[in-house]
Amino acid sequence: MHKTTCPLDCYDACSVIFEDGKLKGDPNHPLTQGFLCPSLNNFLKQKRISNPRYNGENISMDKALELLSRKLKNSPKRNTLLFKGSGNMGKMQDVSNLFFEKIGAIFTRGSLCDGAGDAGIVEGRGANLALPISQIAKSDVVVVWGRNISTTNAHMMRAIKDKTLIVIDPIKTKLAKKADVHVQLKPRTDFFLAILWARFAHLEEMEDLDFIDSHTEYYEDFVDFFRGYGIKYLIDEVDVTVKTIMSSLTLMKDAKVTFLVGVGVQKYLHGNGVLRSIDSLAAMMGQFGKEGCGVSYLSDSGYRFANPFAHKGKTVSKPTLNFSDYDTVFIQGGNPCEQMPDSNRVKVGLEKSDFVVYFGLYENESSKIANLVLPAKTFLEKEDVRLSYGSEFAGKMPKLMDSDVGISEYALTEFLLDSFGYEALKSEKEYCEEILTSNAKEIDGYFHSCNYEEIPYSNGFFTEDEKFIFMDDIDDEKCDEEEGYFLITCKPRNSINSQFERDHYLYISSANGFEDGDRVKVTSKYGTVQFIVKVSDDLRSDCVKICSGAQGLNYLTPSLKSNEGDSAVFQEVKLKLEKG
């Protein structure tokens, strides 16, 4: 029996047992408790790329590496792009930075996921620390805001059992159906809901004045800001009854409240402002720095950990980068052809590049157009460590099996550095130890991040004056399309982005006159795609749901970035539907 840690892009970062060729949940881990998600349960069943390939023909690994080295040496300086995805969240995936920095390659900055929300949190708190599950379990009321926990964060379900539950989501999820109150707001109006609640909380004198006086700055500016929005205007915007809004706010009065916020609320130009408004609402009610209180989002998992792979290379914004600007594009652990917004622009750009390399585990839309395909090692076949953006746990990922298939990020980087005559790397184990021991401690056999205070922010915030800074403005310029359906791009149960078993349907309410199996032409200003309809009356009638990873989805999404955080804004678009 051997222990390791799940590498997949998920809050939970589960502790895993590898025994008799099978993956099992670690029953003794405080979070995992023996349970794994469908993706990891089926991980070893997935067909992986087994051979390197050049222009469609299988070649040996030696020949592939020789070809890669020659191409990189001949590529003009600063005309090579390194594009990384999040197919594997292990920290050793970044070792390739050390080589690409030396040859003057261009790196990407920003995110296709959570960057806007993170930026908003940092503006108010100074640092984005996650809320330990032990604190969530001590709350009275849990507000699940744009986060489908049973799908994306299943191990959290135990912590919210028997809590007073408020769910805010345009979709009537399974969790929403069990909630004490479901606020089924109009998409893109989360900011307005936070401001509306702040207005009513102020009227009901729900502020924690002692907390505000001692631990915050600019509260009066926040009051002036939210009072600038008329109550009727806000109610009309969120499109929810006053009764629903007030009944949910009443549940929070004099209670210990945790807000569990997902990335869906910030997939817009003003995404940083959305998270900052939620934080400001929580702060005015004193829901920080106390037992059973706080706002939990995707935290900065690497905060205060050593990063031996940090680089100083030139960067371009990931959501809006133009692949055609580069002669050589090296894609590692990602699928930009399907996961980047405005896919048509992405594919055209890659096709104009002279040499595209895909380095990963599975065939996908990007591997199919690459000139050179390099198969990677699985997380069981190399040394790594994993940090978590959803809990206090960190974990080792030791090499547990050998395989003739693929090459690790470390071995590839080692080869390239040697090929170019650069200084050799430290050993994999040295790097892993350096990262893990820099900011984690072992307790009862499991590693805990030292960032995770038992009660986050109880000793102050991470701003200059150690006080929370309230918001007092927002840059909210909507997309210029007023007609059409709102798009919701959420995670399916059995896949993570474009990995594993994807969901390719378009979901829509029966109120719009569609039936199961209908073919529908979906159009935005960025492209047109056909989908098969699945009717779901769990959706509002003004929106459609297409899951992340669905083939063709991102032909419809905009090549824009958030106002802050260099984050993709997949939902900043309206869709038009036509049968046939």
Buried (B, 14 or more C-beta within 10 A) or exposed (E): EEBBBBBBBBBBBBBBBBEEEEBBBBEBBBBBBEBBBBBBBBBEEEEBBEBBBBEEEEBEBEEBBBBBBEBBEEBEEEBBBBBBBBBBBBBBBBBBBBBBBBBBBBBBBBBBBBBBBBBBBBBBBBBBBBBBBBBBBBBBBBBBBBBBBBBBBBBBEEBBEEBBBBBBBBBBBEBBEEBBBBBBBBBBBBBBBBBBBBBBBBEEEBBBEEBBEEBBBBBEEBBEBBEEBEBEEBBEBBBBEEEBBBBBBBBBEEBBBBBBBBBBBBBBBBBBBBBBBBBBBBBBBBBBBBEBBBBBBBBBBBBEBBEBBEBEBEBBBBBBBBBBBBBBBBBBBBBBBBBBBBBBBBBEBBEBBEBBBBBBBBBBBBBEBBBBBBBBBBBBBBBBBBBBBBBBBBBBBBBBEEEEBBBBBBBBBBBBBEBEEBEEBEEBEEBBBBBBBEBBEEEEEBBBBBBBBEBBBEEBBBBEEEBBBBBBEBEBEEBEBEEBBBBBBBBBBBBBBBBBEBBBBBBBBEEBEBEEEBEBEBBBBBBBBEBEBBBBEBBBEBBBBBBBBBBBBBBBBBBBBBBBBBBBBBBBBBBBBEEE
